[in-house]
Structure formats: structure tokens, C-alpha cells
Amino acid sequence: MKLDDLDPARLRQRLSAKWQHYGEGVLPAWVAEMDFPIAPAIRAVLERAIEHDDFGYPAYEYERLVPEAFAERMRARYGWNAEADRVVVLSDVVQGIYLCLLAFSARGDGVVIQTPIYPPFLFSARDTERRAITCPLVDDGQRHVIDFERLRAESDGARVLLLCHPHNPTGRVWARAELEALAALAIERDWLVLSDEIHADLTHPGATFVPFAALGPEVAARTITFSSASKAFNIAGLRCAVAHFGSQDLQTRFERHLPAHVRGGIGILSQHAMTAAWREGDAWLNEVKTLLDRQRRRLLERVQHELPEVRLRLPEATYLAWLDLSALRLSPTPAEFLRRRAQVALSDGAAFGAGFGQCARLNFATSPALLDEILDRVVRAVRAG
């Protein structure tokens, strides 16, 4: 499997968003898709389906495949005794967040969101007519941290905490002490916690991922955990995710409010592909993570030496890097400047919350050669003004 020698011409033949949206000539480093070949276990599932023309309805006897694979993985990797019976299979994590806001809160209820944040968090509050209570993270000189003083002061009236763990876009893996402080506040304020843990399997050396619901029974009882193999195994287009309910009461309320046919069915390929990823894909994932570790360090080294005005903290998880380019004064925004002048597409920081228009998110899940070409173009464009 070649991860570090990718052919751009072949990548441009893909029909997915990353390589199609901006067209020929632009190197894409924006949306959260990796450029690597998929895991052999997943490929085998898809090739078998083609060989047998197997595109019908999922068999009922396989309905527990995904929940059981999720529970097994949580116990094996994170020591969390997640229950397969408490799992509902959905099409994606964002769907789960929307559905839970509809099921467990009312119009006008406050939703705590820590910015900069994966844009659908903000969209979910807006689209369901909930009130977004944004509490920006603080750069302490080494990494982004939670401003607990501000969070406590400004979260009166909140009903829900939307937790991104590991955090997108900063790459933080919240430490146990930070999670325990959040849990104490959630219990004190009686918050429901919707924890997006989709990037957990992409935690890098030096950081330890702790599922929020694993902090204890009282925390679990108010937590709904979302996960999927879509990010770590690069199969977002197959559309499969899970919601784990920390109590029977939460699950019952959810299923009564939103019956299965309202949520929509999950395709046969997605269920079997995600099960194969979680049960048979770790050799592939370990190889990918080894390369991503090198890529994040290469990115930091080059930025520090060639663009010292840019602020970047080493991501502790994900394949996404959060760049503060405000010192460069690029107009109209850094992302737009670099798309036009460097022919490099980054995610515009403005989409991640108010006040982040001079930031951008860079996806480094590509080959070393392509990452270097992306950075070469950025450096040339910035230096040329």
C-alpha cells in the first residue's frame, strides 16, 4: 500500500468533494477527506458486493453488526464499557446532532459551542432555532484550552453542551482533568452533553483519548456519544455512524420522538464496510497514523521556519491543522488570498465562528510530496504579497 507516493492525476479522477470542488490547477487541502487508498478490509467488502451484485436491503440478522463492533472497539481501545444495546445506527454524526437537538431541546434553548468549531455545530443550532452560546477557546502559548471562567459566566440558560472531542479544527485531545471539569459543570447546570468523538482513532503519540461518557455513571447518564469510521478510515461517502446513549431513558426518549423510519435506513455496504474497518482495519490505520504523525511535524517545522508570522499549534489528533494568519494581513481573507494567488484551497476560518476570518484550516492527510507542494505554493504567494 503506497501512502507516501500519491499520483495527483489519479486523485483528480475521484468524484468526491475534495478534488472536484475547486477544479484543475488548485491543490485541495480543505475538506476532511484523506488522499490515501482505503483499507484492504473495506476494499474486500466493496469488491465482494460488486462480484455478487449485492446491493439489496440489509439482512435483519446483521442489524447488530455495527453496534457490537462499536462496543468492542470502545472496550479494546479506550477501556470504556459502551453497551451495544444503547447504540442507534445513523447516517452520519451531523444527522445525530440535529436529531438530538430536536428531540431533547426546544426552540430558543441555549446550546454551548466552543469556537473555532466544525461549522455544522453552528449550523445545527441555527437551523433548529436554538440559541448558540459560543465560548471561544484560548491559545495559552502552547495549545488551545477551554476558558472555564468565561464558560461558567456566559452559559446561564444553556440546555445542551456540544462537545467536539478530539477538537476540530484545533486538534486538541481534551485531557482527563479538562473533561472532568466540563462534566462537573454539566452536572451542576443539568446539561445534556452531545459528544462528537469521530476523530478519536486519529489521536497522535503523546496524547491520550478518554471518552466523555467513560468518566462515570452520572456523566454517562447525560451523554450521547457520536462516532463513525468515516474519518479515520476515509469512508464518509458510505454514510454510517453511531449514537451511543448513556442511559435507557435517553434512548427511549430519542426513539419515541424520532422513529426509525424518520431517521432513515442505512445501506448494506456502509454497515459491512464500517464493521470491517473497526474489526479488521487497524494494521492499515496504524500505517496511516505513522505517516500523519510525520506530516503534522513536517508541517509545523516548515511553518515555524518559513512562515514564522503564522501561529500553529501541533495537532494532538486529526489530520487537520489550524493556522492563525492574521499577522500576514492577507486580503480579503487568507483562504481566499491563497486560493487565488497560490492555487491552494484551505477551509476559510470565518466558517468556524465569529472572529476567525483571518484563520484557515489545512488538511495534511496527503503524501509528503503533495504537502510540500502545498506549502511551497503558500510560501511563494505570501512572500510575493
N, C-alpha and C positions, 0 to 999 in steps of 0.2 A: 504493500500500500504506500503510495507516494503522497506524503503530506507537504513536503518542503520543496516540491518541484511541480508547480501547477501551470497549466497552459492557459493563458488568458483567452486565446481564441476558442478553446473548448468551453471555458467558463461563460463566454458570451453567447453560447448556444443554449444556455439554460433559459427557461421561460419564467422563472420566478422573479420577484421584485428587484432583488439586489442588482442584478446585472442588466435588467431590461429598462428600469425606470429612467435612467439618465442618458441612455443611448451610447453609441460608438464614441470612443475617444475619452470618455470620463472613467476614471478608476473609482469604483464604488467602495466606500468604507463607512457606510451609513447603517442601513437596517440590519437587525440581528440575525443574519444568516452567515454560516461559515462556508468557506470555499472548498472544504475537504471532501473527498469521496465518502460515501456513507459506510457505516459499519457492515462487515460481511454478513452478520446475522440478520440485519434488516434487509439487505440486498437479497438474501436467500428467500425471505418471506415474499418479497415482491416478485421475484423470478418464478417462484412456485405458483403464485396466483396466475401469472400470465400463462405458464405452461398448462395449467389445468382450467383456464378460463373461469377462475374462481372469484367472481365479483358479485355474488348474491348477498342475501341478508345474512348477518352474523348468526351462527347457530346458538340456540339458547344455552346449551351446555357449556359454552365458553364465556358466559357473561361475567364470571368471577375471575377470569384470567388477569385482567388489568388490576382490579383491587388487590388480589392476592400478590401479584408481582410488586405492587407499590409497598404493601405492608412488609413483605420480605426484605425489600431494599432498605426501608427505613430502619428495620431492626439490625440488619447486617452492617450497614454503613454508618449509622448515626446512633445506634443504641436506643432508638425510640420505638416503643411498642405500639405502633399505629395498628388500628384494627381494620381488617379488610371489610367487615360488616358496616363500618362507618364511612365507607368510600362511595361517592357517586361519580360516575364517569360522565365527562362533559366534552364539548368540542375543543375548548381552549380555556386558558386561565382567565383571560379578559371576560369571556362569557360568564364564568363563575363569579367574578367580582360584580358585574352588573346584576346578575340574578340575585346575589346575596344582598346587595343594597336594596333591591326591590322587595325582597322577602322580609328583611329584618329592620328596615328603617322606613321613615316617612318623608314626604316632601318637606324640605326646609331643615331636616335634621343635619347636624354638623358631622362632617367626615374629616378626620385628621389625616393630612397628607404631608410628608416630609420632602421638600423640594431641594435640589432638582430631582425630578422623578420621571420615570417611564410615562410618556404622555397619556396612555389610556387611563391611568389613575385619575388624572384631572378630567378627562372626558367622561369618565363614569359618574363622577359627582355632578358635572354639568348636565349630562344627558338624562339623569334620573331626577333632576331638580333637587339634589341635596346641596348643602352649603359646605363648600370646601374651606377647611381651616388649614391654611398652609403654614408650616413651621420649617423654615429653611435650615438645612444642615450648616454647620460652621467648620471652616477649614482651620484646624488648630496649628498649622505649620507642618504637620506630618501626614494627616489624613482628615477625612470629613467625619465629624462627630455630631451626635444629637444635642441640640440646645435644650436641655431638660428644663431650665429655668423659664425659657420662653414657652416651651410646650405646656408646662403647667399653668402659666399665666394666661395663655390665649386659647385654651381648649375647653373652656366652660361651654356646656350645652352640646358637646360632641356626643354622638351615639356610637360611632364606628371609628376604629383606627385601621387605616390601610397601611400595612407594613410590607415593605419590599426588602426581602432578606434571602440571599445577598442583594445588596442595593444596586439598582440600575438607575443612573449611569455611573455612579462614583466607584463601583466595585468594592464597596465596604462589605465585610463579613462582620456583622454585629457580634461583639464579644458577649460572653455569658452575663457579665455584670451589667452591660447596657441592656440586654434583653430582660434581665431581672428587674431593672429599674422601670422599663416600659411596662412589664407585667404588673408591677405594684401599682403603677398609675392607672392601668386598665382596670384593675380590681377596684381601686378607690373610686374611679369615675364611672364604673359599670359600663365599660366599653365592650362591644363586640370587636374582636380582632380578626381581620381578613389578612392572612399572611401568604404573600406570593413568594414561594420558595423554589421557583422554577430553575434558578441558577445554582442550586446547592451543589450539584455534581461537578460544577466548574470552579470549586474552591481550590485556590493555589497553595503550594507549600508555605508554611508559616502562619496560616490561618486555620481555625477550627470552626466548622459549621455546627450550630446547635439548633435543631428545630424548635420553634417557639412553643409549640404545644407540649414539648418534652420537658418543660420547666416544672411541671407538676399538675395534679388533677384539677386544681382550682383554675389554673391558667388554661388547661386544655378545654375545660367546660365552656369557655367563652371564645374559643379559637376555631376558625375554619381555615385549614391549610390547603393551598393550591400547589399542584406540581404537574410536571409533564416531562417526557423525554425529549420534547421538541427542541429545546435549546442545546442541551448537552450532546444530543445525537443528531441535530440538524435535520429534523423531520417536521418542521412547523406546518408544512403543507398537507400533512396527513391528518391533522386536526383531531387530536385526542389529548385529554387532560383529566386530572382527578381533583375532586374536592373531598378532603377528609374532615368530617365533623367531629369535634371533640366531645360531643355528648349526643345521646339518643334524642334528647329534646330538640337540639338544634337541627338534627337531620330530619326529624318528623315534621317540624315546622316548615322546613325548606320544601320537602316533598309534597306536603299538603298545599302549600301556596303555589308551587310550580310543578305540576305533574310531569311525568317523564316525557309525554308527547309534546308538551310545551317547550321542554329543554331541547328536544331534537335527538335523533338517533346518531350513533357513532358507527362509521363504516367498518367493514370486516378487515380491511387492510390496516387501518390505523390501530385497531386493537391488537392484532397479532404482531405488528411492527413494534409497537411500544413494549409489549411483553418481551419480545426478542431482545430489544435494546437493554431493558433492565435486567434480564436474566442471562444474556449471552454476550453483551456488548462491551464489557469492561476492559478487555485487552485493547480494543480499538480506542476506547475513551482514555485510557492511560497514555497511549501514544499521542493522542491529540493534546492532552493536558501537558505533556512534556514539551511539545512544540509551543503551546500557548504560553507556558512559563518563560521560555526563551524569548518569545515575541514581546511579551509585556516588558521584559527587562531591556531588550534592544530598543524598544520604543522610548522608554524612559531615558536611557543613555543618550540617544540621539537628540531628543528634545532638550535635555539639560545642556548638551554641548553645542548644539546648533541653533536652538531657539530658546535661549535662557530666559527670555521675557515671558515665555509661556509657562503657566503653572500646571503641573501634572503630578498627581499622587499615584504611586504604584498600585494598580488594582489588586485587591486581595482575592477577587473572584471575577468570573465572567471573562469575555473576550472583548470588553468594551472599555475605552479609556475616556475620561472626562477632562477636557482641555479648557483652561481659562486663558483666552487670548486677548483679554481686554487691554493689556498693556500695548498691544500692537496697533490698536485703533484701526482695525480693518473695516471698510465700509462697503455696503450697508450693514452687513453682518459678516463675521468671519466665515461662516458656512457658505454664504453667497459669494463672497470675495474669492474663496478658494475654488468653488465650482467654476467660476468664470475665468479666473487667472491661472489656476493650477490644473484645472480639469480633474479635480478630486472632489468626490461627493462625501461630505460628512453630515451627520444629523445636526440640524440647527438647534442651538441651545435654547432659543426662545420657546420651543415646543415643550420644554421640560419645566416650565414655570416662570412666573414673572421675575424679572431681574437677571435672567441668564442669557440674554440675547448676544452677549459677547463671548459665550462659551460654545463648545461644539463637542459632539461625541464621535469617537473614532473606533471603528471595528477593526481589530488586528488579527482576526481569525482567517488568515490567508498565508501564503508562502512567504518565507523571508525575502525572496526577491521582489515580490509584489509589495510587501510592506516597505521595503527600501525605496522602491519606485514612487510609492505614495508620498513618503517623507521627502524624497528628493524634490518632487514637484512642489510640495508645500514650502520647503525652504527656499527654493528658487523664486517662487511667487512672492513670498514675504520680503525677501531681500531686494527684489526688483521694485517693490512698492506697488 
